[in-house]
Amino acid sequence: MAEWKQIGGALVRISAGSRTNVWGVNAGGNIYRYTNNDASPWVQIPGGLADIGAAADGTVWGVNSAGNIYRYTGDLPG
């Protein structure tokens, strides 16, 4: 039988590209990245989005409330 574990926080959108690549957006448009630590699960990432998508290769894309498209580059070198 499948089991669910509640993770603290409140999101309206969530996307998981892998077990360690999980992102979400709350009702205020704030962006969060999962820390892989259930005791302190989320770290806020600067910016604001209405929806978010995380891919298996680690890329993350988002759309803001005006329909503008963004790709996260905060973890890229240089």
mmCIF file of the N, C-alpha and C atoms, coordinates in Angstrom:
data_MODEL
# 
_entry.id   MODEL 
# 
loop_
_atom_site.group_PDB 
_atom_site.id 
_atom_site.type_symbol 
_atom_site.label_atom_id 
_atom_site.label_alt_id 
_atom_site.label_comp_id 
_atom_site.label_asym_id 
_atom_site.label_entity_id 
_atom_site.label_seq_id 
_atom_site.pdbx_PDB_ins_code 
_atom_site.Cartn_x 
_atom_site.Cartn_y 
_atom_site.Cartn_z 
_atom_site.occupancy 
_atom_site.B_iso_or_equiv 
_atom_site.pdbx_formal_charge 
_atom_site.auth_seq_id 
_atom_site.auth_comp_id 
_atom_site.auth_asym_id 
_atom_site.auth_atom_id 
_atom_site.pdbx_PDB_model_num 
ATOM 1   N N  . MET A 1 1  ? 0.850  -1.190 0.000   1.00 0.00 ? 1  MET A N  1 
ATOM 2   C CA . MET A 1 1  ? 0.000  0.000  0.000   1.00 0.00 ? 1  MET A CA 1 
ATOM 3   C C  . MET A 1 1  ? 0.886  1.241  0.000   1.00 0.00 ? 1  MET A C  1 
ATOM 4   N N  . ALA A 1 2  ? 0.576  2.185  -0.862  1.00 0.00 ? 2  ALA A N  1 
ATOM 5   C CA . ALA A 1 2  ? 1.353  3.426  -0.959  1.00 0.00 ? 2  ALA A CA 1 
ATOM 6   C C  . ALA A 1 2  ? 1.116  4.291  0.273   1.00 0.00 ? 2  ALA A C  1 
ATOM 7   N N  . GLU A 1 3  ? 2.156  4.967  0.682   1.00 0.00 ? 3  GLU A N  1 
ATOM 8   C CA . GLU A 1 3  ? 2.051  5.874  1.822   1.00 0.00 ? 3  GLU A CA 1 
ATOM 9   C C  . GLU A 1 3  ? 2.489  7.266  1.404   1.00 0.00 ? 3  GLU A C  1 
ATOM 10  N N  . TRP A 1 4  ? 1.925  8.263  2.042   1.00 0.00 ? 4  TRP A N  1 
ATOM 11  C CA . TRP A 1 4  ? 2.263  9.664  1.802   1.00 0.00 ? 4  TRP A CA 1 
ATOM 12  C C  . TRP A 1 4  ? 2.807  10.266 3.082   1.00 0.00 ? 4  TRP A C  1 
ATOM 13  N N  . LYS A 1 5  ? 3.831  11.114 2.954   1.00 0.00 ? 5  LYS A N  1 
ATOM 14  C CA . LYS A 1 5  ? 4.384  11.847 4.087   1.00 0.00 ? 5  LYS A CA 1 
ATOM 15  C C  . LYS A 1 5  ? 4.163  13.323 3.822   1.00 0.00 ? 5  LYS A C  1 
ATOM 16  N N  . GLN A 1 6  ? 3.507  14.006 4.757   1.00 0.00 ? 6  GLN A N  1 
ATOM 17  C CA . GLN A 1 6  ? 3.274  15.435 4.581   1.00 0.00 ? 6  GLN A CA 1 
ATOM 18  C C  . GLN A 1 6  ? 4.578  16.204 4.762   1.00 0.00 ? 6  GLN A C  1 
ATOM 19  N N  . ILE A 1 7  ? 4.824  17.129 3.854   1.00 0.00 ? 7  ILE A N  1 
ATOM 20  C CA . ILE A 1 7  ? 5.985  18.007 3.903   1.00 0.00 ? 7  ILE A CA 1 
ATOM 21  C C  . ILE A 1 7  ? 5.471  19.399 4.219   1.00 0.00 ? 7  ILE A C  1 
ATOM 22  N N  . GLY A 1 8  ? 6.093  20.088 5.165   1.00 0.00 ? 8  GLY A N  1 
ATOM 23  C CA . GLY A 1 8  ? 5.659  21.422 5.548   1.00 0.00 ? 8  GLY A CA 1 
ATOM 24  C C  . GLY A 1 8  ? 5.697  22.392 4.386   1.00 0.00 ? 8  GLY A C  1 
ATOM 25  N N  . GLY A 1 9  ? 4.838  23.405 4.449   1.00 0.00 ? 9  GLY A N  1 
ATOM 26  C CA . GLY A 1 9  ? 4.770  24.417 3.407   1.00 0.00 ? 9  GLY A CA 1 
ATOM 27  C C  . GLY A 1 9  ? 3.392  24.460 2.787   1.00 0.00 ? 9  GLY A C  1 
ATOM 28  N N  . ALA A 1 10 ? 3.180  25.460 1.940   1.00 0.00 ? 10 ALA A N  1 
ATOM 29  C CA . ALA A 1 10 ? 1.899  25.617 1.259   1.00 0.00 ? 10 ALA A CA 1 
ATOM 30  C C  . ALA A 1 10 ? 2.171  26.114 -0.151  1.00 0.00 ? 10 ALA A C  1 
ATOM 31  N N  . LEU A 1 11 ? 1.908  25.279 -1.139  1.00 0.00 ? 11 LEU A N  1 
ATOM 32  C CA . LEU A 1 11 ? 2.154  25.608 -2.534  1.00 0.00 ? 11 LEU A CA 1 
ATOM 33  C C  . LEU A 1 11 ? 0.885  25.425 -3.353  1.00 0.00 ? 11 LEU A C  1 
ATOM 34  N N  . VAL A 1 12 ? 0.775  26.160 -4.459  1.00 0.00 ? 12 VAL A N  1 
ATOM 35  C CA . VAL A 1 12 ? -0.333 25.974 -5.387  1.00 0.00 ? 12 VAL A CA 1 
ATOM 36  C C  . VAL A 1 12 ? 0.131  25.286 -6.665  1.00 0.00 ? 12 VAL A C  1 
ATOM 37  N N  . ARG A 1 13 ? 1.435  25.266 -6.915  1.00 0.00 ? 13 ARG A N  1 
ATOM 38  C CA . ARG A 1 13 ? 2.031  24.564 -8.051  1.00 0.00 ? 13 ARG A CA 1 
ATOM 39  C C  . ARG A 1 13 ? 3.289  23.857 -7.563  1.00 0.00 ? 13 ARG A C  1 
ATOM 40  N N  . ILE A 1 14 ? 3.520  22.661 -8.061  1.00 0.00 ? 14 ILE A N  1 
ATOM 41  C CA . ILE A 1 14 ? 4.731  21.922 -7.714  1.00 0.00 ? 14 ILE A CA 1 
ATOM 42  C C  . ILE A 1 14 ? 5.160  21.109 -8.926  1.00 0.00 ? 14 ILE A C  1 
ATOM 43  N N  . SER A 1 15 ? 6.469  20.957 -9.082  1.00 0.00 ? 15 SER A N  1 
ATOM 44  C CA . SER A 1 15 ? 6.992  20.178 -10.194 1.00 0.00 ? 15 SER A CA 1 
ATOM 45  C C  . SER A 1 15 ? 8.238  19.445 -9.730  1.00 0.00 ? 15 SER A C  1 
ATOM 46  N N  . ALA A 1 16 ? 8.315  18.164 -10.050 1.00 0.00 ? 16 ALA A N  1 
ATOM 47  C CA . ALA A 1 16 ? 9.458  17.345 -9.669  1.00 0.00 ? 16 ALA A CA 1 
ATOM 48  C C  . ALA A 1 16 ? 10.095 16.744 -10.916 1.00 0.00 ? 16 ALA A C  1 
ATOM 49  N N  . GLY A 1 17 ? 11.337 17.141 -11.186 1.00 0.00 ? 17 GLY A N  1 
ATOM 50  C CA . GLY A 1 17 ? 12.078 16.556 -12.287 1.00 0.00 ? 17 GLY A CA 1 
ATOM 51  C C  . GLY A 1 17 ? 12.762 15.276 -11.863 1.00 0.00 ? 17 GLY A C  1 
ATOM 52  N N  . SER A 1 18 ? 13.024 15.181 -10.557 1.00 0.00 ? 18 SER A N  1 
ATOM 53  C CA . SER A 1 18 ? 13.623 13.995 -9.964  1.00 0.00 ? 18 SER A CA 1 
ATOM 54  C C  . SER A 1 18 ? 13.385 14.074 -8.456  1.00 0.00 ? 18 SER A C  1 
ATOM 55  N N  . ARG A 1 19 ? 13.874 13.101 -7.744  1.00 0.00 ? 19 ARG A N  1 
ATOM 56  C CA . ARG A 1 19 ? 13.723 13.090 -6.286  1.00 0.00 ? 19 ARG A CA 1 
ATOM 57  C C  . ARG A 1 19 ? 14.386 14.311 -5.632  1.00 0.00 ? 19 ARG A C  1 
ATOM 58  N N  . THR A 1 20 ? 15.434 14.823 -6.261  1.00 0.00 ? 20 THR A N  1 
ATOM 59  C CA . THR A 1 20 ? 16.179 15.945 -5.681  1.00 0.00 ? 20 THR A CA 1 
ATOM 60  C C  . THR A 1 20 ? 15.986 17.258 -6.439  1.00 0.00 ? 20 THR A C  1 
ATOM 61  N N  . ASN A 1 21 ? 15.169 17.266 -7.486  1.00 0.00 ? 21 ASN A N  1 
ATOM 62  C CA . ASN A 1 21 ? 14.917 18.475 -8.266  1.00 0.00 ? 21 ASN A CA 1 
ATOM 63  C C  . ASN A 1 21 ? 13.432 18.790 -8.202  1.00 0.00 ? 21 ASN A C  1 
ATOM 64  N N  . VAL A 1 22 ? 13.020 19.389 -7.069  1.00 0.00 ? 22 VAL A N  1 
ATOM 65  C CA . VAL A 1 22 ? 11.610 19.676 -6.817  1.00 0.00 ? 22 VAL A CA 1 
ATOM 66  C C  . VAL A 1 22 ? 11.456 21.174 -6.573  1.00 0.00 ? 22 VAL A C  1 
ATOM 67  N N  . TRP A 1 23 ? 10.510 21.786 -7.270  1.00 0.00 ? 23 TRP A N  1 
ATOM 68  C CA . TRP A 1 23 ? 10.269 23.222 -7.200  1.00 0.00 ? 23 TRP A CA 1 
ATOM 69  C C  . TRP A 1 23 ? 8.791  23.480 -6.991  1.00 0.00 ? 23 TRP A C  1 
ATOM 70  N N  . GLY A 1 24 ? 8.464  24.638 -6.415  1.00 0.00 ? 24 GLY A N  1 
ATOM 71  C CA . GLY A 1 24 ? 7.071  24.996 -6.230  1.00 0.00 ? 24 GLY A CA 1 
ATOM 72  C C  . GLY A 1 24 ? 6.859  26.488 -6.225  1.00 0.00 ? 24 GLY A C  1 
ATOM 73  N N  . VAL A 1 25 ? 5.601  26.870 -6.364  1.00 0.00 ? 25 VAL A N  1 
ATOM 74  C CA . VAL A 1 25 ? 5.172  28.266 -6.324  1.00 0.00 ? 25 VAL A CA 1 
ATOM 75  C C  . VAL A 1 25 ? 4.007  28.345 -5.349  1.00 0.00 ? 25 VAL A C  1 
ATOM 76  N N  . ASN A 1 26 ? 4.026  29.354 -4.463  1.00 0.00 ? 26 ASN A N  1 
ATOM 77  C CA . ASN A 1 26 ? 2.914  29.503 -3.527  1.00 0.00 ? 26 ASN A CA 1 
ATOM 78  C C  . ASN A 1 26 ? 1.860  30.448 -4.088  1.00 0.00 ? 26 ASN A C  1 
ATOM 79  N N  . ALA A 1 27 ? 0.790  30.671 -3.334  1.00 0.00 ? 27 ALA A N  1 
ATOM 80  C CA . ALA A 1 27 ? -0.328 31.492 -3.797  1.00 0.00 ? 27 ALA A CA 1 
ATOM 81  C C  . ALA A 1 27 ? 0.091  32.933 -4.069  1.00 0.00 ? 27 ALA A C  1 
ATOM 82  N N  . GLY A 1 28 ? 1.153  33.411 -3.430  1.00 0.00 ? 28 GLY A N  1 
ATOM 83  C CA . GLY A 1 28 ? 1.642  34.765 -3.657  1.00 0.00 ? 28 GLY A CA 1 
ATOM 84  C C  . GLY A 1 28 ? 2.606  34.879 -4.822  1.00 0.00 ? 28 GLY A C  1 
ATOM 85  N N  . GLY A 1 29 ? 2.894  33.763 -5.510  1.00 0.00 ? 29 GLY A N  1 
ATOM 86  C CA . GLY A 1 29 ? 3.811  33.781 -6.633  1.00 0.00 ? 29 GLY A CA 1 
ATOM 87  C C  . GLY A 1 29 ? 5.268  33.605 -6.248  1.00 0.00 ? 29 GLY A C  1 
ATOM 88  N N  . ASN A 1 30 ? 5.543  33.363 -4.965  1.00 0.00 ? 30 ASN A N  1 
ATOM 89  C CA . ASN A 1 30 ? 6.915  33.140 -4.524  1.00 0.00 ? 30 ASN A CA 1 
ATOM 90  C C  . ASN A 1 30 ? 7.394  31.763 -4.960  1.00 0.00 ? 30 ASN A C  1 
ATOM 91  N N  . ILE A 1 31 ? 8.676  31.685 -5.305  1.00 0.00 ? 31 ILE A N  1 
ATOM 92  C CA . ILE A 1 31 ? 9.272  30.461 -5.832  1.00 0.00 ? 31 ILE A CA 1 
ATOM 93  C C  . ILE A 1 31 ? 10.052 29.757 -4.730  1.00 0.00 ? 31 ILE A C  1 
ATOM 94  N N  . TYR A 1 32 ? 9.914  28.439 -4.651  1.00 0.00 ? 32 TYR A N  1 
ATOM 95  C CA . TYR A 1 32 ? 10.626 27.652 -3.648  1.00 0.00 ? 32 TYR A CA 1 
ATOM 96  C C  . TYR A 1 32 ? 11.275 26.428 -4.284  1.00 0.00 ? 32 TYR A C  1 
ATOM 97  N N  . ARG A 1 33 ? 12.444 26.093 -3.743  1.00 0.00 ? 33 ARG A N  1 
ATOM 98  C CA . ARG A 1 33 ? 13.175 24.902 -4.164  1.00 0.00 ? 33 ARG A CA 1 
ATOM 99  C C  . ARG A 1 33 ? 13.290 23.972 -2.970  1.00 0.00 ? 33 ARG A C  1 
ATOM 100 N N  . TYR A 1 34 ? 13.026 22.692 -3.181  1.00 0.00 ? 34 TYR A N  1 
ATOM 101 C CA . TYR A 1 34 ? 13.104 21.703 -2.104  1.00 0.00 ? 34 TYR A CA 1 
ATOM 102 C C  . TYR A 1 34 ? 14.561 21.485 -1.704  1.00 0.00 ? 34 TYR A C  1 
ATOM 103 N N  . THR A 1 35 ? 14.813 21.437 -0.402  1.00 0.00 ? 35 THR A N  1 
ATOM 104 C CA . THR A 1 35 ? 16.176 21.331 0.134   1.00 0.00 ? 35 THR A CA 1 
ATOM 105 C C  . THR A 1 35 ? 16.640 19.890 0.310   1.00 0.00 ? 35 THR A C  1 
ATOM 106 N N  . ASN A 1 36 ? 15.747 18.926 0.118   1.00 0.00 ? 36 ASN A N  1 
ATOM 107 C CA . ASN A 1 36 ? 16.023 17.509 0.388   1.00 0.00 ? 36 ASN A CA 1 
ATOM 108 C C  . ASN A 1 36 ? 16.213 17.245 1.877   1.00 0.00 ? 36 ASN A C  1 
ATOM 109 N N  . ASN A 1 37 ? 15.663 18.135 2.704   1.00 0.00 ? 37 ASN A N  1 
ATOM 110 C CA . ASN A 1 37 ? 15.693 17.990 4.161   1.00 0.00 ? 37 ASN A CA 1 
ATOM 111 C C  . ASN A 1 37 ? 14.276 18.253 4.659   1.00 0.00 ? 37 ASN A C  1 
ATOM 112 N N  . ASP A 1 38 ? 13.546 17.199 5.002   1.00 0.00 ? 38 ASP A N  1 
ATOM 113 C CA . ASP A 1 38 ? 12.152 17.356 5.406   1.00 0.00 ? 38 ASP A CA 1 
ATOM 114 C C  . ASP A 1 38 ? 11.967 18.230 6.641   1.00 0.00 ? 38 ASP A C  1 
ATOM 115 N N  . ALA A 1 39 ? 12.994 18.371 7.476   1.00 0.00 ? 39 ALA A N  1 
ATOM 116 C CA . ALA A 1 39 ? 12.889 19.211 8.672   1.00 0.00 ? 39 ALA A CA 1 
ATOM 117 C C  . ALA A 1 39 ? 12.864 20.696 8.307   1.00 0.00 ? 39 ALA A C  1 
ATOM 118 N N  . SER A 1 40 ? 13.519 21.055 7.223   1.00 0.00 ? 40 SER A N  1 
ATOM 119 C CA . SER A 1 40 ? 13.543 22.433 6.713   1.00 0.00 ? 40 SER A CA 1 
ATOM 120 C C  . SER A 1 40 ? 13.429 22.339 5.190   1.00 0.00 ? 40 SER A C  1 
ATOM 121 N N  . PRO A 1 41 ? 12.209 22.065 4.693   1.00 0.00 ? 41 PRO A N  1 
ATOM 122 C CA . PRO A 1 41 ? 12.068 21.581 3.325   1.00 0.00 ? 41 PRO A CA 1 
ATOM 123 C C  . PRO A 1 41 ? 12.254 22.579 2.186   1.00 0.00 ? 41 PRO A C  1 
ATOM 124 N N  . TRP A 1 42 ? 12.032 23.858 2.393   1.00 0.00 ? 42 TRP A N  1 
ATOM 125 C CA . TRP A 1 42 ? 11.995 24.781 1.265   1.00 0.00 ? 42 TRP A CA 1 
ATOM 126 C C  . TRP A 1 42 ? 12.913 25.976 1.470   1.00 0.00 ? 42 TRP A C  1 
ATOM 127 N N  . VAL A 1 43 ? 13.554 26.412 0.398   1.00 0.00 ? 43 VAL A N  1 
ATOM 128 C CA . VAL A 1 43 ? 14.325 27.645 0.384   1.00 0.00 ? 43 VAL A CA 1 
ATOM 129 C C  . VAL A 1 43 ? 13.711 28.519 -0.709  1.00 0.00 ? 43 VAL A C  1 
ATOM 130 N N  . GLN A 1 44 ? 13.491 29.796 -0.371  1.00 0.00 ? 44 GLN A N  1 
ATOM 131 C CA . GLN A 1 44 ? 12.890 30.699 -1.344  1.00 0.00 ? 44 GLN A CA 1 
ATOM 132 C C  . GLN A 1 44 ? 13.938 31.149 -2.362  1.00 0.00 ? 44 GLN A C  1 
ATOM 133 N N  . ILE A 1 45 ? 13.545 31.176 -3.617  1.00 0.00 ? 45 ILE A N  1 
ATOM 134 C CA . ILE A 1 45 ? 14.384 31.617 -4.716  1.00 0.00 ? 45 ILE A CA 1 
ATOM 135 C C  . ILE A 1 45 ? 13.846 32.969 -5.186  1.00 0.00 ? 45 ILE A C  1 
ATOM 136 N N  . PRO A 1 46 ? 14.710 33.962 -5.390  1.00 0.00 ? 46 PRO A N  1 
ATOM 137 C CA . PRO A 1 46 ? 14.221 35.276 -5.824  1.00 0.00 ? 46 PRO A CA 1 
ATOM 138 C C  . PRO A 1 46 ? 13.413 35.203 -7.122  1.00 0.00 ? 46 PRO A C  1 
ATOM 139 N N  . GLY A 1 47 ? 12.382 36.012 -7.196  1.00 0.00 ? 47 GLY A N  1 
ATOM 140 C CA . GLY A 1 47 ? 11.546 36.087 -8.387  1.00 0.00 ? 47 GLY A CA 1 
ATOM 141 C C  . GLY A 1 47 ? 10.107 35.773 -8.062  1.00 0.00 ? 47 GLY A C  1 
ATOM 142 N N  . GLY A 1 48 ? 9.273  35.804 -9.083  1.00 0.00 ? 48 GLY A N  1 
ATOM 143 C CA . GLY A 1 48 ? 7.861  35.513 -8.922  1.00 0.00 ? 48 GLY A CA 1 
ATOM 144 C C  . GLY A 1 48 ? 7.321  34.818 -10.155 1.00 0.00 ? 48 GLY A C  1 
ATOM 145 N N  . LEU A 1 49 ? 6.583  33.727 -9.952  1.00 0.00 ? 49 LEU A N  1 
ATOM 146 C CA . LEU A 1 49 ? 6.023  32.955 -11.049 1.00 0.00 ? 49 LEU A CA 1 
ATOM 147 C C  . LEU A 1 49 ? 4.591  32.536 -10.739 1.00 0.00 ? 49 LEU A C  1 
ATOM 148 N N  . ALA A 1 50 ? 3.839  32.240 -11.799 1.00 0.00 ? 50 ALA A N  1 
ATOM 149 C CA . ALA A 1 50 ? 2.503  31.691 -11.652 1.00 0.00 ? 50 ALA A CA 1 
ATOM 150 C C  . ALA A 1 50 ? 2.517  30.166 -11.802 1.00 0.00 ? 50 ALA A C  1 
ATOM 151 N N  . ASP A 1 51 ? 3.490  29.638 -12.561 1.00 0.00 ? 51 ASP A N  1 
ATOM 152 C CA . ASP A 1 51 ? 3.601  28.202 -12.763 1.00 0.00 ? 51 ASP A CA 1 
ATOM 153 C C  . ASP A 1 51 ? 5.068  27.849 -12.979 1.00 0.00 ? 51 ASP A C  1 
ATOM 154 N N  . ILE A 1 52 ? 5.417  26.599 -12.724 1.00 0.00 ? 52 ILE A N  1 
ATOM 155 C CA . ILE A 1 52 ? 6.815  26.178 -12.787 1.00 0.00 ? 52 ILE A CA 1 
ATOM 156 C C  . ILE A 1 52 ? 6.895  24.744 -13.286 1.00 0.00 ? 52 ILE A C  1 
ATOM 157 N N  . GLY A 1 53 ? 7.982  24.422 -13.956 1.00 0.00 ? 53 GLY A N  1 
ATOM 158 C CA . GLY A 1 53 ? 8.205  23.062 -14.432 1.00 0.00 ? 53 GLY A CA 1 
ATOM 159 C C  . GLY A 1 53 ? 9.663  22.678 -14.270 1.00 0.00 ? 53 GLY A C  1 
ATOM 160 N N  . ALA A 1 54 ? 9.918  21.534 -13.662 1.00 0.00 ? 54 ALA A N  1 
ATOM 161 C CA . ALA A 1 54 ? 11.273 21.032 -13.453 1.00 0.00 ? 54 ALA A CA 1 
ATOM 162 C C  . ALA A 1 54 ? 11.462 19.783 -14.307 1.00 0.00 ? 54 ALA A C  1 
ATOM 163 N N  . ALA A 1 55 ? 12.587 19.714 -15.009 1.00 0.00 ? 55 ALA A N  1 
ATOM 164 C CA . ALA A 1 55 ? 12.856 18.583 -15.903 1.00 0.00 ? 55 ALA A CA 1 
ATOM 165 C C  . ALA A 1 55 ? 13.842 17.609 -15.273 1.00 0.00 ? 55 ALA A C  1 
ATOM 166 N N  . ALA A 1 56 ? 13.868 16.401 -15.793 1.00 0.00 ? 56 ALA A N  1 
ATOM 167 C CA . ALA A 1 56 ? 14.759 15.361 -15.281 1.00 0.00 ? 56 ALA A CA 1 
ATOM 168 C C  . ALA A 1 56 ? 16.229 15.731 -15.441 1.00 0.00 ? 56 ALA A C  1 
ATOM 169 N N  . ASP A 1 57 ? 16.558 16.566 -16.428 1.00 0.00 ? 57 ASP A N  1 
ATOM 170 C CA . ASP A 1 57 ? 17.955 16.958 -16.639 1.00 0.00 ? 57 ASP A CA 1 
ATOM 171 C C  . ASP A 1 57 ? 18.386 18.112 -15.743 1.00 0.00 ? 57 ASP A C  1 
ATOM 172 N N  . GLY A 1 58 ? 17.492 18.584 -14.864 1.00 0.00 ? 58 GLY A N  1 
ATOM 173 C CA . GLY A 1 58 ? 17.830 19.641 -13.925 1.00 0.00 ? 58 GLY A CA 1 
ATOM 174 C C  . GLY A 1 58 ? 17.375 21.029 -14.334 1.00 0.00 ? 58 GLY A C  1 
ATOM 175 N N  . THR A 1 59 ? 16.924 21.209 -15.571 1.00 0.00 ? 59 THR A N  1 
ATOM 176 C CA . THR A 1 59 ? 16.461 22.522 -15.984 1.00 0.00 ? 59 THR A CA 1 
ATOM 177 C C  . THR A 1 59 ? 15.118 22.836 -15.348 1.00 0.00 ? 59 THR A C  1 
ATOM 178 N N  . VAL A 1 60 ? 14.883 24.135 -15.121 1.00 0.00 ? 60 VAL A N  1 
ATOM 179 C CA . VAL A 1 60 ? 13.636 24.592 -14.509 1.00 0.00 ? 60 VAL A CA 1 
ATOM 180 C C  . VAL A 1 60 ? 13.121 25.774 -15.325 1.00 0.00 ? 60 VAL A C  1 
ATOM 181 N N  . TRP A 1 61 ? 11.848 25.725 -15.667 1.00 0.00 ? 61 TRP A N  1 
ATOM 182 C CA . TRP A 1 61 ? 11.203 26.766 -16.456 1.00 0.00 ? 61 TRP A CA 1 
ATOM 183 C C  . TRP A 1 61 ? 9.999  27.300 -15.693 1.00 0.00 ? 61 TRP A C  1 
ATOM 184 N N  . GLY A 1 62 ? 9.664  28.557 -15.938 1.00 0.00 ? 62 GLY A N  1 
ATOM 185 C CA . GLY A 1 62 ? 8.509  29.142 -15.280 1.00 0.00 ? 62 GLY A CA 1 
ATOM 186 C C  . GLY A 1 62 ? 7.804  30.146 -16.163 1.00 0.00 ? 62 GLY A C  1 
ATOM 187 N N  . VAL A 1 63 ? 6.578  30.446 -15.793 1.00 0.00 ? 63 VAL A N  1 
ATOM 188 C CA . VAL A 1 63 ? 5.758  31.450 -16.453 1.00 0.00 ? 63 VAL A CA 1 
ATOM 189 C C  . VAL A 1 63 ? 5.226  32.377 -15.376 1.00 0.00 ? 63 VAL A C  1 
ATOM 190 N N  . ASN A 1 64 ? 5.341  33.699 -15.603 1.00 0.00 ? 64 ASN A N  1 
ATOM 191 C CA . ASN A 1 64 ? 4.801  34.630 -14.610 1.00 0.00 ? 64 ASN A CA 1 
ATOM 192 C C  . ASN A 1 64 ? 3.347  34.966 -14.935 1.00 0.00 ? 64 ASN A C  1 
ATOM 193 N N  . SER A 1 65 ? 2.737  35.809 -14.115 1.00 0.00 ? 65 SER A N  1 
ATOM 194 C CA . SER A 1 65 ? 1.313  36.110 -14.275 1.00 0.00 ? 65 SER A CA 1 
ATOM 195 C C  . SER A 1 65 ? 1.019  36.876 -15.557 1.00 0.00 ? 65 SER A C  1 
ATOM 196 N N  . ALA A 1 66 ? 2.038  37.502 -16.169 1.00 0.00 ? 66 ALA A N  1 
ATOM 197 C CA . ALA A 1 66 ? 1.854  38.219 -17.438 1.00 0.00 ? 66 ALA A CA 1 
ATOM 198 C C  . ALA A 1 66 ? 2.082  37.311 -18.643 1.00 0.00 ? 66 ALA A C  1 
ATOM 199 N N  . GLY A 1 67 ? 2.436  36.054 -18.407 1.00 0.00 ? 67 GLY A N  1 
ATOM 200 C CA . GLY A 1 67 ? 2.670  35.115 -19.495 1.00 0.00 ? 67 GLY A CA 1 
ATOM 201 C C  . GLY A 1 67 ? 4.098  35.102 -20.009 1.00 0.00 ? 67 GLY A C  1 
ATOM 202 N N  . ASN A 1 68 ? 5.003  35.823 -19.341 1.00 0.00 ? 68 ASN A N  1 
ATOM 203 C CA . ASN A 1 68 ? 6.410  35.821 -19.738 1.00 0.00 ? 68 ASN A CA 1 
ATOM 204 C C  . ASN A 1 68 ? 7.068  34.513 -19.297 1.00 0.00 ? 68 ASN A C  1 
ATOM 205 N N  . ILE A 1 69 ? 7.945  33.976 -20.133 1.00 0.00 ? 69 ILE A N  1 
ATOM 206 C CA . ILE A 1 69 ? 8.593  32.692 -19.897 1.00 0.00 ? 69 ILE A CA 1 
ATOM 207 C C  . ILE A 1 69 ? 10.012 32.910 -19.390 1.00 0.00 ? 69 ILE A C  1 
ATOM 208 N N  . TYR A 1 70 ? 10.401 32.120 -18.397 1.00 0.00 ? 70 TYR A N  1 
ATOM 209 C CA . TYR A 1 70 ? 11.735 32.232 -17.805 1.00 0.00 ? 70 TYR A CA 1 
ATOM 210 C C  . TYR A 1 70 ? 12.358 30.855 -17.639 1.00 0.00 ? 70 TYR A C  1 
ATOM 211 N N  . ARG A 1 71 ? 13.686 30.818 -17.746 1.00 0.00 ? 71 ARG A N  1 
ATOM 212 C CA . ARG A 1 71 ? 14.467 29.596 -17.459 1.00 0.00 ? 71 ARG A CA 1 
ATOM 213 C C  . ARG A 1 71 ? 15.393 29.930 -16.316 1.00 0.00 ? 71 ARG A C  1 
ATOM 214 N N  . TYR A 1 72 ? 15.427 29.092 -15.278 1.00 0.00 ? 72 TYR A N  1 
ATOM 215 C CA . TYR A 1 72 ? 16.294 29.312 -14.119 1.00 0.00 ? 72 TYR A CA 1 
ATOM 216 C C  . TYR A 1 72 ? 17.741 29.076 -14.508 1.00 0.00 ? 72 TYR A C  1 
ATOM 217 N N  . THR A 1 73 ? 18.603 30.047 -14.200 1.00 0.00 ? 73 THR A N  1 
ATOM 218 C CA . THR A 1 73 ? 20.032 29.945 -14.504 1.00 0.00 ? 73 THR A CA 1 
ATOM 219 C C  . THR A 1 73 ? 20.886 30.128 -13.260 1.00 0.00 ? 73 THR A C  1 
ATOM 220 N N  . GLY A 1 74 ? 20.267 30.182 -12.090 1.00 0.00 ? 74 GLY A N  1 
ATOM 221 C CA . GLY A 1 74 ? 20.976 30.459 -10.853 1.00 0.00 ? 74 GLY A CA 1 
ATOM 222 C C  . GLY A 1 74 ? 21.990 29.414 -10.442 1.00 0.00 ? 74 GLY A C  1 
ATOM 223 N N  . ASP A 1 75 ? 21.900 28.206 -10.995 1.00 0.00 ? 75 ASP A N  1 
ATOM 224 C CA . ASP A 1 75 ? 22.848 27.160 -10.623 1.00 0.00 ? 75 ASP A CA 1 
ATOM 225 C C  . ASP A 1 75 ? 23.834 26.847 -11.758 1.00 0.00 ? 75 ASP A C  1 
ATOM 226 N N  . LEU A 1 76 ? 23.857 27.704 -12.790 1.00 0.00 ? 76 LEU A N  1 
ATOM 227 C CA . LEU A 1 76 ? 24.787 27.508 -13.891 1.00 0.00 ? 76 LEU A CA 1 
ATOM 228 C C  . LEU A 1 76 ? 26.113 28.214 -13.599 1.00 0.00 ? 76 LEU A C  1 
ATOM 229 N N  . PRO A 1 77 ? 27.235 27.650 -14.014 1.00 0.00 ? 77 PRO A N  1 
ATOM 230 C CA . PRO A 1 77 ? 28.525 28.298 -13.778 1.00 0.00 ? 77 PRO A CA 1 
ATOM 231 C C  . PRO A 1 77 ? 28.676 29.571 -14.602 1.00 0.00 ? 77 PRO A C  1 
ATOM 232 N N  . GLY A 1 78 ? 29.462 30.487 -14.048 1.00 0.00 ? 78 GLY A N  1 
ATOM 233 C CA . GLY A 1 78 ? 29.833 31.679 -14.780 1.00 0.00 ? 78 GLY A CA 1 
ATOM 234 C C  . GLY A 1 78 ? 28.870 32.776 -14.651 1.00 0.00 ? 78 GLY A C  1 
# 
